[in-house]
Amino acid sequence: MQILIRGGTVVNADRAFKADVLCQDGRIVGVGEGLAASPGATVVDAGGQYVMPGGIDPHTHMQLPFMGTTTMDDFFTGTAAAMAGGTTSIIDFVIPNPQQNLMEAYQTWRGWAEKAASDYSFHMAITWWDETVRRDMGTLVQQEGINSFKHFMAYKNAIMCDDETLVNSFKRALELGAMPTVHAENGELVFLLQKEVAAMGITGPEGHPLSRPPIVEGEAVNRAIAIADVLGVPIYVVHVSCIEAAEAIARARARGQRVYGEVLAGHLLVDDSVYRHPDFATAAAHVMSPPFRPKGHQEFLWRGLQSGNLHTTATDHCTFCAAQKAAGKDDFSKIPNGCGGVEERLAVLWDAGVNTGRLTPSEFVAITSSNAAKLFNIYPQKGSVSVGADADLVVWDPQGTKTLSAKTQHSKGDFNVFEGRSVRGLPSHTVSQGKLVYVQGDLRAERGVGRYIKRPAFGSNFVAAKLRTETLASTPVVR
């Protein structure tokens, strides 16, 4: 089956140009002007529109068991919602319980994901350490195509990594040619501050940001960067939410360290006033970690994207309904952490980024698709409108308008973090695996057709690590 997208402007991360795009058997087979299709091909008129790589959301949590409950969106409803918003691939997280075998957890998540409507991949969380973890990391990289490992520096007494685990896992990732990633918040300080805030009589959602101030995130980012620097391994910091964290990344990059930063659409557009909303359900719906910050942090995050010190955008899509959030009615620390946004990410970033002049269309493609594909080693299979790439595309109508709302979203969540926000710029068509899956409001998602995408290891850095260690050992000590 062929699809010919005719008359649009192709936008890649490096340039934009007028061209038709021809898709066949799940791949792009032609990019150029005046392309012809076979009889019976589906023709999409993209006149006045952009043709871009489908979005890649590198940070989602579908069907996640967390804080005593499970997210509303599973791998079908979550990926279907994503496609309605122009996102055609997600990278989710396998999160073993402490002491749980990594391969056992991996197989559980693979089973859950068999219902996915779009392509998907996984990061693996490291929640504990022994020799079996070290061994399984090798199996996951070399046989299962996982080239990134997540480390929670928060959530004490649950899945938090101590520094010993960070060092061991970072070192192993370096040997394997994999990327360590971190959720950077100082879990010890959060645990202490939660108790102190509660002791002051603050038990509602307004206590959540008080217990997780920006400096708590900044400290953890600096610590993770320092560990990575000593070991000589690249590092990726998820959901950078504040000036302190973004500045730490910028400083490290200025001195030549390979540090990469991810920012959530929510942190770019929503501020901490939401936690002071008089309605508990509304305030609790915004509880996520790191929390939304005062407005001054938002412009700094935009500047990070513009300058290239922050590289990807994600959602941390993790939907809990009002009944689930009510578990923390009398204790903010028990409110399940998570918000949605996988469907709205592209639209809000285009509206607040491209429409305001903060981003060019090519920069938009970079931060919503291409950079994630490059950082996690699936480029140009994903993240590129080019011959041979997967036919994962979004036809983007820059004049399309919509008011975002939980009433019209495809996610199963009962709240929309961008509720009431009007946007200009929407997908008119989404193509996944060479098939039209969203056509001018008609979502055609199919359960179970999503493919697991293996991501190969980067070249082994063991020699580089060895040389660095020898250099450090031979450096004279100055007293």
Beta strands, then each sheet from edge to edge (+ up, - down):
strand 1: 2-11
strand 2: 16-24
strand 3: 27-32
strand 4: 42-45
strand 5: 50-53
strand 6: 55-57
strand 7: 65-66
strand 8: 69-70
strand 9: 87-94
strand 10: 119-125
strand 11: 148-152
strand 12: 179-183
strand 13: 235-237
strand 14: 259-264
strand 15: 312-314
strand 16: 393-403
strand 17: 422-432
strand 18: 435-439
strand 19: 442-443
sheet 1: 3+ 2- 1+ 4+
sheet 2: 3+ 2- 1+ 5+ 16- 17+ 18- 19+
sheet 3: 6+ 9+ 10+ 11+ 12+ 13+ 14+ 15+
sheet 4: 7+ 8-
end
